Every structure is written in structure tokens, then in C-alpha cells.
Amino acid sequence: MIKLFIEKKEPYYIQFYRMIRQMIFDGKFQPGEHINETQLAKEYNVSKSPIREAVRILEKEGLLVADKSKMLVYKPTITDVEEIYYCRMALESFAVNLTTKLATDDELSKIEATLAETEAAISKKMEANSIIFLNEQFHQLILTFTKNNRLQKQVYDLKGLINYYRILNFQGNERAVEILEQHRRIFYYMKERDETNASAEMVNHLERDLKHLLQIMMDSTRNL
């Protein structure tokens, strides 16, 4: 079990939310596994209230699923992956279109700096989580610079599962380099202020992600 160092300055339920979420992402809680609130409360010597609140947030994000009286870790299906990625294609292609048109040069420079940080992280062979975070930041900055709160909320509602798939999608040799090159192609058109091609490259990038994820899932099923 991960050691959780309780900090009084932050609500307990937020700390437990982050801990359980990370354990799901790290595979320490497996898909379909039962999350036992009583056991967690006993393990960390707290009441069940903060655990229950953390679980509620994770259920809302889709990372936990209610099954009768139990709460189980989300188990991805091909239909789920396809539906979420089709939503991403629609929302994020529009986001990159808006940001290409509306972002200031300084904002575009921040996106470019993230790509440079990603390249450096790959060159230094940094841990996967650091590179995944930078990949997430690339998409997040594009969304932020749309300055469209409603669009941001639509993507945020999918964020838990997007991050879950992003980690799963990172599997494979040279995967970090492949994703970086795709991000660079998107940014090339953004810097040219070519919103049509920037949007097309975002869709292409997400289509490749989807294909890769489906292959991982099919391979996993065959190996069972």
C-alpha cells in the first residue's frame, strides 16, 4: 500500500482522491478491483467520510463504477475508448482551431516551450510519468488558450478517463518520440496560424492514439 502522508493544510478527501487516482493510473488498483472504503479507513486510521468523498469524486470522473453495493475500478471497453476519443477529436480539433486564431505570440511560445521540455525529458530518459505530464500539458495549454470556459468544461468532464487512457497509450517502444513528433506537426501549423491544418493534425494525432490503444487492448485480451 502507498504511504500517504496526511497534510493538515489540505482536506483529507482531496489527499485520498489523489492517492487512489494515482494508484489506479499506476495499476496498483487493477480494473474491476473492489475499492474497500472500510479497509482504507482502517489502514490510514481515519474515518470513512474522507474516503467516501474521494470515492464519490472518482466515480463522477468515471474512474470508479458502482456495482450494487461495491465500488469497482473502471474497466475499459473498446466502445468506451472509441466514444471518448471521438469526443476528443471533435472538442480538441475545435480547441486547436480557436487557439491558432486567438492565442498571442507569448502564449504560443509557452506551448513551444513545453515541446522543448518534452524533447529534453526524452533525451534524458526521464521517468514515463514526467513525459506523460508534459504531453498532457501540451493539450491543456491549447485548451486554456481558447479562453472558452464552456469548451474547457466539456473536456474537463472527460479528464479522468483521458488521463487513464493517456497512460495506457504510452506503452510501446519509441512511443514518447512518436507522440512528440505528432505534437510538433500540430504546433507547426499553429505557429503558421493555419487553423485548418492544425485541426486536421489534431484529429490525425488522436486517430493514431485510438488505433494504438485498441491494439494494446486486443493484445491484452489475447494474452489472458
N, C-alpha and C positions, 0 to 999 in steps of 0.2 A: 504493500500500500504506500502511495506517495505521502511523505511527511508534509503536513500543512501547518505552516507557522501562522497562527492567528494574530492578526494585527487589529488592535482596537480602533484605529482610526478609520477602518473600512468596515462596513456592515458584514457580519458573518456570512449572510446568504450570498453576497457577491463573491466572497472568497471561495465558498463552496461551489458556486456556479462555475467559476473559472477553473477550479481544480477538477471537477467532474468532466467539464467540457474538454479540458486538455487530456484527461485520461481516455476519453472517447477517441479524440484525434490521434493519440499515441497508440491506440489499440490495447490499452490496459483494461478497458471495458470493451468486450467484444460485441459485435452486432447480435442482437437477440438476448444479451445477458440481462438478468434481473438486477435493477438498482435497489438495494435494500436500505431504505431510509433509517430503519431502526439500527441496523448494523453499523452504518456510517456514523450515526449519532453516538453510539457506544464507543466506536473506535476513536473519535475525537473528543469525547467527553463533553458533548453539547446537547442541547435539547433538539427535538426533531424539527422545530419550527424553521430554523435557517436552512436545513437540508430540504425540507418540503418546499420552501420558497425557491431555492435553487433549482429543484426538480421542475417546478412549475414553469420557470423561465426556459429551461431546456426543452420542455415539452412544447412550449409555444414556438421555439426555434425549429422544432422538428427533429431534434437530436435524441429525444426520448419519446416513446409511444406508449400510451395507456393500453393495457391488455387485461381486461376485467379488473382485478384488484392490484395488479402488478404494474410496475413501470419498467419497460424494457428499452435497451439501447436500440436506436434506429437501425434497421437492416435494409440497405439499399436494394432497389429492384431496377431492372432495365427501364421500365416505364417511368419510374421516378427520375432517373438520371436524364432520360430524354426530355421529359416535360420541363425540368428545371433548366436544362441547357437551352431549350427552345425559348424559354422566358428570358434567359440571359442574352441570347442573340438579339432578341427584339429590344430589350431595355438598354443593353450596353452598346449596341451599334448606334442607337439614338443618342446615348450619352456622349460617345466619342464624336458624333456629328456636331452636337452642341458645343462641346469643349473646343473642338478645332476652330469653330467660328468665333466663340466668345472669350476664350482664355487670353490673358495678357501674355506678353513675351516672358515675363518673370514667372508666371505660372507654368508655361511650357518648359522653362528651364528647370523647374522643380521636378517635372516628370522625367526630363532628360537626365537629371542628377540621380534619380532612382535607378535608371537603366545602367548608369556608370557604377553605382554601388553594387548592383546585381552582378555585373561583369567582374568586379573586384572580388566579390564574395565567392564566385565560382572559381576564379583563378587561385584564390587562397584555400580552396577546398573546405570552406566553412560548412558547418553542420546544415543539414537539409532544412531545419526549421527556420534558420536565418534567411535562406534563399527564398523559401516559400513566403515568408513575411514580406520580403521585398517585391515578390510577384504580386502579392495581394495589394501592396501599397501602390503599385503601378495602376491597377484597376481602380483603387479607391480615389486616387488623385484625379483621374479622369472624371469620375462620378462627382467628386466635390466641386470641380471647376465648372460643372454645368450650371451651378448656382440654382438648381431646380430642386427644391425641397421635396416635392411630391415624387419626382423620379427617384431621388435618393432613398425615400422611404420604401418604394416598391422593391428596390434591390436589397435594402437592409432587411426586409421581411424574409428574404431568402438566404441571408448571410450565413446562418449556422450551417445549412446544408452545402452552400457554396464552398465554405472553408473545409468542410468534411471531404467533399469531392476534390478540392484543390490538393489536399494532402495525398489522397489516394492516387490522384492523377500524376503525382511526382515520381511514381515508380518507373524504372527503366533506365538503361544506360544512356548517358548524354541527354537525359530529359531536361535538365536545367538549361543546357545550351540551346536546345530546340525551342523552349518557351521564350528564352531571351531573344532569339532571332525573330520570332513571331512578334514579340512586343516591339522590337526595333522597326519592323516593317510598318506596324500601326503608327508608331511615332514619326516615321519618315514623312508620311502623308499629313500627319497633324502639323508638323513643322512647316510643311509646304502650304498649309491652310487649304488642303484638298479634302473637304469633309466627306465627299462621296467615296473616294478610295480608302480613306481612313475607316469609314464604317464597313466597307466591304472586307477590309483586312481583319477587323474585329470579328466579323461573322466567320471568316475563314479560320481564324485562330480558335474560336470556340467550337467550330465544327471538328477541328483536329483534336481538341481536348476530348470532345464527346466520343469520337472514334477510339481514341486511346483508352478512355475509361471503360467503354463497352468491351474492348478486347481484354482488359485486365479482369473484368467481372466474368467473362466467358472462360478465361484461362483458370480462374479461381474455382469456378464450378466444375470444370473438367478434372481438376486436381483433388477434388473431395473424395 
